[in-house]
Amino acid sequence: MNTNQIVPEMPVVCSQGGQFATVDHLEGENYIKLNKDQNGQHHYIPTSWVTNIENGKVMVDRPGEQAMKDWSETPTH
């Protein structure tokens, strides 16, 4: 998987097929910064979660609820 294909405003889709976030930008090589949520907070997910990039969407390896539980507010854990 080529992380250079990840661009701003791409939908981030969970393993169940639903969108749970939108890409703000790639943060270095290892993290994706997500657009602010309804509370005005950015979140980060590791690029290791990405299983594929298809049809202009970032596909991740976990259900949306789990992803939102596991994401972080900084690009390092």
N, C-alpha and C positions, 0 to 999 in steps of 0.2 A: 504494500500500500504506500502510495506516494503522498506524504502530507502536504506537498506543494499544491495539490489539487483542492485543499481546503481553503475556501475564500469567505470573506464576510457575507453575511446574510444567508448562508446555506442553512437549511433546516437540519436539526439534529434529531434523528429518529431512533427510538428504542427498539429492542429486540421483538417487541409486540407489534411494531409497525406504526406507532403513534409518534408524532412530533412532540418533544418535551422542551426544546430550546432552539435557539438560533445562534449561529456563530457570530461573534464580534470580530475576532481575528485569531490567528495562530500566534501563540505566545512561545517564542523559541521553537525548539523542535519537539518538545515533549508535552505541551499543554495547549488546549483550545480554550480561549477566553470566550465566554458566552455573553450575549446581550443581557442587559439588566432585566431582572425579573420585575414583577408588579410592585415589589418593595424598593426598587431602585438599586438592587444589589447585583453586582457581577458575580459569576461563578466560573470555576475552571474544572475541566475534565482532562484526564491524561489521554494523550493520543493512543496509548496502549489499549484503550477501550474500543477504538475504531476497528470495525471488522471489514468495512468496505465503504467506498464512495461510489454511489450509483444514482443516476438520474438527477444529479445536482443536489444530492442529500448525503449527509454524513450518517452512516449506520453504526450503532454501537452494540456491544455485546450483552447488554442487560436491560431489564424492564425499566420503564421511565421512573416509576416510584423508587426503585433501588438506585438508579442513577442520581436522582435528586437527593437521596439520602447520603450517597457517597461523594458527591461533588464537593469541592472546597472553595473557600473564599479567597485563597491565595494560590499561586501556581506551584507551590511546593507543599508536600504533606509533612 
